[in-house]
C-alpha cells in the first residue's frame, strides 16, 4: 500500500470555495476509485489543509491521477490556490 499526504496552500479568503470543490472531488474519488482506500480533506487548528490518501498500489495511484473527475476538478481550483502543494509519498509498513 501507498500513502500520500498532500499539504495544500489555499489562498486566504478562498477557503469556502476551496472546500466546496475539494469535498466534491473527495466524494467522487471515494465513490469511483476502488483502489483508493482513503481520500479525506483535513484542516488543522491554524486553518491549514491536508489531504490524506491511501492507495492499494501504484496502479491505483496512477488511476487516480488519470481519472476524469480528478482532471475536471483542476478548473475548479483555479484562483483558489496560493501555491504548489507539498506532496509526501510513503510506503505503508505493516
Rosetta constraint file for C-alpha pairs under 8 A:
AtomPair CA 1 CA 54 HARMONIC 7.12 0.50
AtomPair CA 1 CA 55 HARMONIC 5.74 0.50
AtomPair CA 1 CA 56 HARMONIC 4.71 0.50
AtomPair CA 1 CA 57 HARMONIC 5.24 0.50
AtomPair CA 1 CA 91 HARMONIC 6.22 0.50
AtomPair CA 1 CA 92 HARMONIC 5.36 0.50
AtomPair CA 2 CA 54 HARMONIC 5.81 0.50
AtomPair CA 2 CA 55 HARMONIC 5.15 0.50
AtomPair CA 2 CA 56 HARMONIC 6.45 0.50
AtomPair CA 2 CA 57 HARMONIC 6.00 0.50
AtomPair CA 2 CA 58 HARMONIC 7.36 0.50
AtomPair CA 2 CA 89 HARMONIC 7.23 0.50
AtomPair CA 2 CA 90 HARMONIC 5.84 0.50
AtomPair CA 2 CA 91 HARMONIC 4.71 0.50
AtomPair CA 2 CA 92 HARMONIC 5.55 0.50
AtomPair CA 3 CA 52 HARMONIC 7.65 0.50
AtomPair CA 3 CA 53 HARMONIC 5.62 0.50
AtomPair CA 3 CA 54 HARMONIC 4.49 0.50
AtomPair CA 3 CA 55 HARMONIC 6.29 0.50
AtomPair CA 3 CA 89 HARMONIC 5.89 0.50
AtomPair CA 3 CA 90 HARMONIC 5.07 0.50
AtomPair CA 3 CA 91 HARMONIC 6.08 0.50
AtomPair CA 3 CA 92 HARMONIC 6.32 0.50
AtomPair CA 4 CA 51 HARMONIC 7.94 0.50
AtomPair CA 4 CA 52 HARMONIC 6.11 0.50
AtomPair CA 4 CA 53 HARMONIC 4.93 0.50
AtomPair CA 4 CA 54 HARMONIC 6.35 0.50
AtomPair CA 4 CA 87 HARMONIC 6.93 0.50
AtomPair CA 4 CA 88 HARMONIC 5.59 0.50
AtomPair CA 4 CA 89 HARMONIC 4.61 0.50
AtomPair CA 4 CA 90 HARMONIC 6.19 0.50
AtomPair CA 5 CA 50 HARMONIC 6.74 0.50
AtomPair CA 5 CA 51 HARMONIC 5.88 0.50
AtomPair CA 5 CA 52 HARMONIC 5.00 0.50
AtomPair CA 5 CA 53 HARMONIC 6.34 0.50
AtomPair CA 5 CA 87 HARMONIC 5.91 0.50
AtomPair CA 5 CA 88 HARMONIC 5.13 0.50
AtomPair CA 5 CA 89 HARMONIC 6.65 0.50
AtomPair CA 6 CA 50 HARMONIC 5.43 0.50
AtomPair CA 6 CA 51 HARMONIC 5.06 0.50
AtomPair CA 6 CA 52 HARMONIC 6.65 0.50
AtomPair CA 6 CA 85 HARMONIC 6.34 0.50
AtomPair CA 6 CA 86 HARMONIC 5.68 0.50
AtomPair CA 6 CA 87 HARMONIC 4.55 0.50
AtomPair CA 6 CA 88 HARMONIC 6.36 0.50
AtomPair CA 7 CA 48 HARMONIC 7.82 0.50
AtomPair CA 7 CA 49 HARMONIC 6.08 0.50
AtomPair CA 7 CA 50 HARMONIC 4.41 0.50
AtomPair CA 7 CA 51 HARMONIC 6.57 0.50
AtomPair CA 7 CA 85 HARMONIC 5.53 0.50
AtomPair CA 7 CA 86 HARMONIC 5.00 0.50
AtomPair CA 7 CA 87 HARMONIC 6.41 0.50
AtomPair CA 8 CA 48 HARMONIC 7.36 0.50
AtomPair CA 8 CA 49 HARMONIC 5.41 0.50
AtomPair CA 8 CA 50 HARMONIC 5.74 0.50
AtomPair CA 8 CA 51 HARMONIC 7.61 0.50
AtomPair CA 8 CA 81 HARMONIC 7.84 0.50
AtomPair CA 8 CA 84 HARMONIC 7.32 0.50
AtomPair CA 8 CA 85 HARMONIC 4.70 0.50
AtomPair CA 8 CA 86 HARMONIC 6.65 0.50
AtomPair CA 9 CA 48 HARMONIC 7.52 0.50
AtomPair CA 9 CA 49 HARMONIC 7.24 0.50
AtomPair CA 9 CA 81 HARMONIC 5.81 0.50
AtomPair CA 9 CA 82 HARMONIC 5.19 0.50
AtomPair CA 9 CA 83 HARMONIC 5.52 0.50
AtomPair CA 9 CA 84 HARMONIC 6.60 0.50
AtomPair CA 9 CA 85 HARMONIC 5.94 0.50
AtomPair CA 10 CA 14 HARMONIC 6.75 0.50
AtomPair CA 10 CA 15 HARMONIC 6.66 0.50
AtomPair CA 10 CA 18 HARMONIC 7.31 0.50
AtomPair CA 10 CA 48 HARMONIC 7.89 0.50
AtomPair CA 10 CA 49 HARMONIC 7.55 0.50
AtomPair CA 10 CA 80 HARMONIC 6.01 0.50
AtomPair CA 10 CA 81 HARMONIC 4.43 0.50
AtomPair CA 10 CA 82 HARMONIC 5.05 0.50
AtomPair CA 10 CA 83 HARMONIC 7.42 0.50
AtomPair CA 11 CA 15 HARMONIC 7.26 0.50
AtomPair CA 11 CA 79 HARMONIC 7.91 0.50
AtomPair CA 11 CA 80 HARMONIC 5.46 0.50
AtomPair CA 11 CA 81 HARMONIC 4.96 0.50
AtomPair CA 11 CA 82 HARMONIC 4.30 0.50
AtomPair CA 11 CA 83 HARMONIC 7.96 0.50
AtomPair CA 12 CA 82 HARMONIC 7.73 0.50
AtomPair CA 14 CA 18 HARMONIC 5.98 0.50
AtomPair CA 14 CA 80 HARMONIC 5.52 0.50
AtomPair CA 14 CA 81 HARMONIC 7.97 0.50
AtomPair CA 15 CA 19 HARMONIC 6.07 0.50
AtomPair CA 15 CA 80 HARMONIC 7.81 0.50
AtomPair CA 16 CA 20 HARMONIC 6.33 0.50
AtomPair CA 17 CA 21 HARMONIC 6.45 0.50
AtomPair CA 17 CA 80 HARMONIC 7.44 0.50
AtomPair CA 18 CA 22 HARMONIC 5.96 0.50
AtomPair CA 18 CA 77 HARMONIC 6.68 0.50
AtomPair CA 18 CA 80 HARMONIC 6.18 0.50
AtomPair CA 19 CA 23 HARMONIC 5.75 0.50
AtomPair CA 20 CA 24 HARMONIC 6.25 0.50
AtomPair CA 21 CA 25 HARMONIC 6.30 0.50
AtomPair CA 21 CA 73 HARMONIC 7.03 0.50
AtomPair CA 21 CA 76 HARMONIC 6.12 0.50
AtomPair CA 21 CA 77 HARMONIC 6.93 0.50
AtomPair CA 22 CA 26 HARMONIC 6.10 0.50
AtomPair CA 22 CA 41 HARMONIC 7.39 0.50
AtomPair CA 22 CA 73 HARMONIC 7.96 0.50
AtomPair CA 23 CA 27 HARMONIC 6.14 0.50
AtomPair CA 23 CA 41 HARMONIC 7.20 0.50
AtomPair CA 24 CA 28 HARMONIC 6.41 0.50
AtomPair CA 25 CA 29 HARMONIC 6.14 0.50
AtomPair CA 25 CA 69 HARMONIC 6.74 0.50
AtomPair CA 25 CA 70 HARMONIC 6.83 0.50
AtomPair CA 25 CA 73 HARMONIC 6.52 0.50
AtomPair CA 26 CA 30 HARMONIC 6.05 0.50
AtomPair CA 26 CA 39 HARMONIC 6.12 0.50
AtomPair CA 26 CA 40 HARMONIC 6.54 0.50
AtomPair CA 26 CA 41 HARMONIC 7.49 0.50
AtomPair CA 27 CA 31 HARMONIC 6.09 0.50
AtomPair CA 28 CA 32 HARMONIC 5.87 0.50
AtomPair CA 28 CA 69 HARMONIC 6.74 0.50
AtomPair CA 29 CA 33 HARMONIC 5.45 0.50
AtomPair CA 29 CA 36 HARMONIC 7.52 0.50
AtomPair CA 29 CA 39 HARMONIC 7.08 0.50
AtomPair CA 29 CA 64 HARMONIC 7.56 0.50
AtomPair CA 29 CA 69 HARMONIC 7.57 0.50
AtomPair CA 29 CA 70 HARMONIC 7.88 0.50
AtomPair CA 30 CA 34 HARMONIC 7.61 0.50
AtomPair CA 30 CA 36 HARMONIC 7.07 0.50
AtomPair CA 30 CA 37 HARMONIC 7.69 0.50
AtomPair CA 30 CA 38 HARMONIC 7.33 0.50
AtomPair CA 30 CA 39 HARMONIC 6.61 0.50
AtomPair CA 33 CA 60 HARMONIC 7.70 0.50
AtomPair CA 33 CA 63 HARMONIC 7.96 0.50
AtomPair CA 33 CA 64 HARMONIC 7.09 0.50
AtomPair CA 35 CA 55 HARMONIC 5.71 0.50
AtomPair CA 35 CA 56 HARMONIC 5.13 0.50
AtomPair CA 35 CA 57 HARMONIC 7.39 0.50
AtomPair CA 35 CA 60 HARMONIC 4.88 0.50
AtomPair CA 35 CA 61 HARMONIC 7.72 0.50
AtomPair CA 36 CA 53 HARMONIC 7.39 0.50
AtomPair CA 36 CA 54 HARMONIC 5.83 0.50
AtomPair CA 36 CA 55 HARMONIC 4.46 0.50
AtomPair CA 36 CA 56 HARMONIC 6.28 0.50
AtomPair CA 36 CA 60 HARMONIC 6.43 0.50
AtomPair CA 36 CA 61 HARMONIC 7.43 0.50
AtomPair CA 36 CA 64 HARMONIC 7.86 0.50
AtomPair CA 37 CA 53 HARMONIC 7.52 0.50
AtomPair CA 37 CA 54 HARMONIC 5.34 0.50
AtomPair CA 37 CA 55 HARMONIC 5.78 0.50
AtomPair CA 37 CA 56 HARMONIC 7.05 0.50
AtomPair CA 38 CA 52 HARMONIC 6.90 0.50
AtomPair CA 38 CA 53 HARMONIC 5.06 0.50
AtomPair CA 38 CA 54 HARMONIC 4.85 0.50
AtomPair CA 38 CA 55 HARMONIC 7.25 0.50
AtomPair CA 39 CA 51 HARMONIC 6.72 0.50
AtomPair CA 39 CA 52 HARMONIC 5.64 0.50
AtomPair CA 39 CA 53 HARMONIC 4.54 0.50
AtomPair CA 39 CA 54 HARMONIC 6.73 0.50
AtomPair CA 40 CA 51 HARMONIC 5.49 0.50
AtomPair CA 40 CA 52 HARMONIC 5.33 0.50
AtomPair CA 40 CA 53 HARMONIC 6.75 0.50
AtomPair CA 41 CA 49 HARMONIC 7.00 0.50
AtomPair CA 41 CA 50 HARMONIC 5.96 0.50
AtomPair CA 41 CA 51 HARMONIC 4.54 0.50
AtomPair CA 41 CA 52 HARMONIC 6.60 0.50
AtomPair CA 42 CA 49 HARMONIC 5.69 0.50
AtomPair CA 42 CA 50 HARMONIC 5.17 0.50
AtomPair CA 42 CA 51 HARMONIC 5.98 0.50
AtomPair CA 42 CA 52 HARMONIC 7.42 0.50
AtomPair CA 43 CA 47 HARMONIC 5.66 0.50
AtomPair CA 43 CA 48 HARMONIC 5.41 0.50
AtomPair CA 43 CA 49 HARMONIC 4.54 0.50
AtomPair CA 43 CA 50 HARMONIC 6.26 0.50
AtomPair CA 44 CA 48 HARMONIC 5.45 0.50
AtomPair CA 44 CA 49 HARMONIC 6.71 0.50
AtomPair CA 55 CA 60 HARMONIC 5.92 0.50
AtomPair CA 55 CA 61 HARMONIC 5.92 0.50
AtomPair CA 56 CA 60 HARMONIC 6.06 0.50
AtomPair CA 56 CA 61 HARMONIC 7.79 0.50
AtomPair CA 57 CA 61 HARMONIC 6.47 0.50
AtomPair CA 58 CA 62 HARMONIC 6.07 0.50
AtomPair CA 59 CA 63 HARMONIC 6.05 0.50
AtomPair CA 60 CA 64 HARMONIC 6.26 0.50
AtomPair CA 61 CA 65 HARMONIC 6.63 0.50
AtomPair CA 62 CA 66 HARMONIC 6.33 0.50
AtomPair CA 63 CA 67 HARMONIC 5.91 0.50
AtomPair CA 64 CA 70 HARMONIC 6.88 0.50
AtomPair CA 65 CA 70 HARMONIC 6.32 0.50
AtomPair CA 65 CA 71 HARMONIC 7.43 0.50
AtomPair CA 66 CA 70 HARMONIC 7.01 0.50
AtomPair CA 66 CA 71 HARMONIC 6.93 0.50
AtomPair CA 67 CA 71 HARMONIC 6.35 0.50
AtomPair CA 68 CA 72 HARMONIC 5.94 0.50
AtomPair CA 69 CA 73 HARMONIC 6.08 0.50
AtomPair CA 70 CA 74 HARMONIC 6.91 0.50
AtomPair CA 72 CA 76 HARMONIC 7.56 0.50
AtomPair CA 73 CA 77 HARMONIC 6.69 0.50
AtomPair CA 74 CA 78 HARMONIC 6.82 0.50
AtomPair CA 77 CA 81 HARMONIC 6.59 0.50
